């Protein structure tokens, strides 16, 4: 019978990638379980992945597009808004899911050993289903408004990678904090609402004073949102907004992995 000896670690260490791969089946199971749990006993099921961002987009279109007349750089406001809400909803939803991933699985953490990092990763992957389903609305809006895309749409996977890295990085940090400080879950509800207005969801980055745009672009969601808008409306990629966010996403991802590993030894004690 094979024995696994667990020893305490000190200092900052990276997640064991080899061990993570060995538990890939558990990652798959937890991801599927998260998806099924979310839509269990739901009449509309996965349709909520379309209804929620679409209704929000319509409200934004009336308030900010019709009444406030926010500048959209020539793009119909409903398209302009949805192309921002699409990645933003994934990002915000992931933060809330991953922050609660360890707390909601406390019984599992205290009973059996497995790489704890799998739990926030499963939360991140499960939200990708909603992201993929919402793509249907994007196609419908582009066809209806006769918007033509060009080669810039090929950069969307790169922006998606940036989005996922930022999401995982922040998610790992929040999940490690939330299991020790339960206030994180409640504070995050308000924080996500505030962060939405710190990203160009309802307005264009061009509305930010030009001398502040470089600093503003440090927010990884700025480049992602503006990149999604450019990629699906046939405009040039705003690399001057994307590249700073890529650097931030990479830093968040690496720091999140190290921070999570450092705090992991305390999870079973405080869960």
Buried (B, 14 or more C-beta within 10 A) or exposed (E): EEEEEEEEEEEEEEBEEEEBEEBEEBBEEBBBEBBEEBBEEEEEEBEBBBEBBBEBBBEBBEEBBEEEEBEBBEBBBBBBBBBBBBBBBBBBBBBBBBBBBBBBBBEBBEEEEBBBBBBBBBBBBBBBBBBEBBEEBBEEBBEEEEBEBEEBBEBBEBBBEBBBBBBBBBBBBBBBBBBBEEEBBEBBEEBBEEBBEEBBBBBBBBEBEEEEBEEBBEBBBBBBBBBBBBBBBBBEBBEEBBEBBBBBBBBBBEBBBBBBBBBBBEBBEBB
